[in-house]
Amino acid sequence: MNNRKKEIVLAVLVFIAAILLALNTTRYFFRIDMTENKSFTISNTTKEYIRSIPEEVNITYYISDKIRTIAPAASQIEDLLFEYAANSRKHVVVNSLDPAKHNMEGYVKNLGVTAQQVEIYDRNERAYSTVYSGIIIQYLDKTEAIGFILDAANLEYEVTSRIQKLVEGKSMKIGLLSGHESNTVDFYYSFLQGDLSQNSEVQVFEWGQEIPSDISVLFVLGNKDISEGDLLPVDEYMMAGGKVIFCVDGVDVNMVDNLKATKLEANPCLEMLKKWGITVNNDLVLDRYCKKITLKGTLPLNYPQWLSINNKFVSKDNPVMAGFMGMDLLWVSSIDIQPVEGLGYEQLMASTDDSWILTDYVSLSPFESYTTFNIASETKGSHPLGFMVSGKFHSAFTDKTSEDTKIIVVADADFLSNLIEYSESPSNLIFAENAVQYMSNDSFMGIKTRSMRDMRLNKISDIRTKIRAILMVYAVNIFIIPLGIIIYGVVRYFRRKRKDA
């Protein structure tokens, strides 16, 4: 055989090998995930679970071809879904389809996949196109839909938890109880209600209504108007092992009445918490590490009453705070602990060292906020704002003692309210989701939190450190980099001149 024929045979063999390799990429799957927490690689927890599924699960990613060119996340989503198939030992089958090409728009809409209009530039012309990027998960005769998604960072949890829901028929039930007459759940906490409804069954309770034992977690949202009698069902629910997240105020802020602040002294809900060693003080914590607000006719102003929790002041070991992505508290009070036998206390979050407390003098005006720093200088320092308490609770009203259970107390009734839209605090909802998942013993919680981290740009809380960082950025970008380029150019110029000589 001459060399020419050998080259042809070798080329054919290489081509056949490439085809066989491509056909086996689903069975023998490999890629490198360079993200810090392997956010785009399915975890061992997911692998073990999908391999144990008794019947086949079908996952279909309905993705418009148009969106692939403008959204890199589409490819990440597709890759992650095919990892399910590659690691499931044939328990999961994954397909990717363009609904428009297959005339399936009506079909996917009925399944729960929604179309979105996106802006597309074609040949320097701006146009709007309707695109799909939704996922349908099918198991036997049941389906779950992720209507539209263009972010792969939390996709594994979304998909795996939905598969579990289909396979095991589990649907977490969450209760919401507002303790403020005016701030009803539908009116004041609708964002929270909608967010939790995506993966759970949410039930809104009225004052005094019995809390069924099948409620996985109960939120008590506010405490201004709730009475001792209204709290009896909450206490009974806890005595049966129920888990409660208390979002309560030590000071009520009336947004309708010019931000009038009223101390909630002798409040029944706060008195109940005191019996378990948790004192929500009738004060307000202010912090230099805070949100900015914009008032009519002014530039954005720092508002110390709206605290941005710094990741240095959260419990990194607690699963609720794992992968902390940021959190803002709006008119929050400090918490003191007087330990009760049989209960364990873990601080979840605190203000920074540049915070202070207002008690007798309470000003909520952003124009006067910093003038109170000297008035309350003796209280300067970090102050606890949220706790997790676990163990056997003695009833606040009867002689009963609970099974082992846990509660979370955050001294702010507004941080999960619809104010998060104005304060730009969507990560507060992630705290609520994490708290629910941990307290309900969600086995997949670690999947979600591993991809989370604080992405805020204002993580440096110390003013002097922040100024040094800003000056360093200016120095590098304005002086050092241009100077380096100039020096490099001059050196090259003289080298070339020396060569030419």
Protein Blocks (a to p, Z undefined) as FASTA:
>chain_A
ZZklmmmmmmmmmmmmmmmmmmmmmmmgcdddfbfnlpmbccfklmmmmmmpmbdcdddd
dddfklmmmmmklmmmmmmmmmmmmmnnopaccddddfklnopmmmmmmnopacdddddd
eehiacdddddddddddehjbccddfbacbfklmmmmmmmmmmmmmnopacddddddfbf
klcfklmmmmmmmmmmmmmccddddehiacdfklmbacdedjklpcfklmmmmmmmmmno
pacdddddfbdcdfknooiacddehifklmmmmmnopacddbddddfbdcddddehiacd
ddfklccddfklccfkbmklgoiabjadehiadddddddehiacddfbdcdfkbccdfkl
ccfbfklmmmmmmmmmmmgccddfbdcdedjdddfkbmcdcdddddddddbfklmmmklm
mnopaklmmmmmmmmmmmnopaklmmmmmmgccfbfklplblklmmmmmmmmmmmmmmmm
mmmmmmmmmmmmmmmmmmmZZ
